[in-house]
Amino acid sequence: MNENDLSSDIDDLPDDIDELRREIDRMDAVILAAIQRRSAVSKKIGAARMAAGGPRLVHSREVKVLERFSDLGPEGHTLAMLLLRLGRGPLGGGAASPSAG
């Protein structure tokens, strides 16, 4: 199996609990790496936007991110908000990085 295989077909997975847990651990590593990269890219976009005199936040962009995660239900909204927060940093005062989505 490819390390980055994101196939949703779980019928090919074994029934062994230890192997299934290894699959979850593998997926966690893929998700963590993707979140770290997403956050870094988002911060870079935010820095470029701020340097060009743009707004800290682009509301329409954040709405699109929230909509993308709506398939997961209320938890999807929470997850999207966390991803946006990771990409922009805290909003209250200081040198917070703006959201890039």
N, C-alpha and C positions, 0 to 999 in steps of 0.2 A: 504494500500500500504506500502510495506517495505521502510523504510527511504533511503536505499541504492539501491533501484530498479533503474536500468539503462536501462530498456527496451526501445527500440526505437519506440515501438508501441504507438503512441499518440492517436489512435482511442478510447482508453479506458478513456482518460481524458475528463472531463466535458467541456462544451462550455462556462462556466461562466468565464469572464475575471478575476475576483478576485481570483477564484480558480486556474486559469492558472498562475497568477502572484505568488501565493503561491508556485506553483510547480517550477517556475523559481527560487524563493528564496531558496527553498529546494535544488535544483540542484546546485545553487551557493555555498551553504554551503558544499555540498559533494565535489565539484570541489576544493574549497579553502582548505579543509582538505587534499585532495589528493595531491595538489601542495605543501603544507607545509611538508607533509611526504616525498614526492619525493625529495624535496630540502634537507631535513635533511639526508636522506639516501645517496643522491649524495655526500654531503659534507663528510659524514663518509667514503665512498668509496675513495674519493679523499685524505683524510687524511691518510688512510691506504696505498694507493698507494705511496704517497709521503714518508711516513715513511719507506717503503720498497725500496726507491731509484728509484721509477718509475717516468715516465714523468708527467708533470703538466696536460697535456691534452692527450687524446687518440682519435686522429682524426677519426679513423675507427668507434669507438663507437659513436661519435657525428654524423657522417654521417648516421649511422643506426637509430638514434633518429630522424633526419631530414626526412629520408625516411618513417618512421612510420607515420609521420604527413602529408605526401604528399596528402593523401586522402582529406584533407581539402583545397587543392589548395594553392595559395600564402599565405593566412592567416595561413595555417597550418605550413608553413616554419617559419613565424614570431612567432607563438606560440611556436614552438619547440625551436627556438633561445632564447626566453624569459625563457623557462624552463631550458635550459642549463645554461643560465646566472645566474638564481636564484640558481642553484645547485653548481656553481663554484665561484660565486662572481665576482667582476670586475677583468679583466685580467691585467690591467696596474699597475705594481708595488705593493708594500705593501704585506700584508699577505693574499693574495687572496686564496680562496679554489679552488682546481682544479675541473674540471668537471668530473663527473662520469657517466652522462647520465642517 
